[in-house]
């Protein structure tokens, strides 16, 4: 089931890629999902109580030494389920 969903995703999102590249992407993503779905972290998340959905957050994001051309302070923002 996961393989079919991954193949469908790759077909829609990677239209210009070769079939070989798409199959390789599906294989790599499948291995990644299999590893995660078999992990203790995933089992813990399955038991978690949802406190809120789409909760906004903002985190200061420092500039690295190789990014001196960027503003000194940056902020990563988004939403997450907690």
C-alpha positions in Angstrom: 0.0 0.0 0.0 2.8 2.5 0.9 4.6 1.5 -2.3 1.6 2.4 -4.4 1.1 5.7 -2.7 4.8 6.5 -3.1 4.7 5.6 -6.8 1.7 7.7 -7.4 3.4 10.6 -5.5 6.5 10.3 -7.6 4.5 10.1 -10.9 2.7 13.4 -10.0 5.6 15.3 -8.5 8.5 14.2 -10.8 7.0 14.2 -14.3 10.3 15.0 -16.0 12.4 12.3 -14.3 13.2 9.0 -15.9 11.3 5.8 -14.8 14.6 4.5 -13.4 14.9 7.6 -11.2 11.3 7.3 -10.1 11.8 3.7 -9.2 14.9 4.5 -7.2 13.1 7.3 -5.4 10.3 4.9 -4.5 12.8 2.3 -3.3 14.6 4.9 -1.1 11.4 6.4 0.3 10.0 3.0 0.9 13.0 2.0 3.0 12.8 5.3 4.9 9.1 4.8 5.7 9.6 1.1 6.6 12.4 2.1 9.0 10.3 4.8 10.6 7.0 2.8 10.8 8.9 0.0 12.6 10.5 2.4 15.1 9.8 2.9 18.8 9.4 6.6 18.0 6.5 5.9 15.6 4.8 3.6 18.2 5.1 6.4 20.8 3.6 8.9 18.4 0.7 6.5 17.8 -0.1 6.6 21.5 0.3 10.4 21.9 -2.6 12.6 22.8 -3.1 15.5 20.3 -3.2 18.8 22.2 -3.5 21.1 19.2 -3.3 21.1 15.4 -1.6 23.7 13.2 -0.1 25.5 16.2 2.0 28.4 14.9 5.6 28.6 16.0 8.7 30.8 15.4 12.3 29.9 16.2 15.4 32.2 16.0 17.7 30.7 13.3 21.3 31.8 13.6 23.4 32.6 10.6 26.3 30.3 10.0 29.9 31.6 9.4 29.6 30.7 5.6 26.4 32.8 5.3 27.8 36.2 6.1 25.9 37.8 3.2 22.6 37.0 4.9 20.9 39.1 7.6 22.4 38.4 11.1 19.1 37.2 12.5 16.6 35.0 10.8 13.4 33.3 12.0 12.1 30.0 11.0 8.3 29.9 11.2 5.6 27.4 10.5 2.9 25.4 12.1 2.9 22.0 13.8 0.6 19.5 15.5 1.4 19.1 19.2 
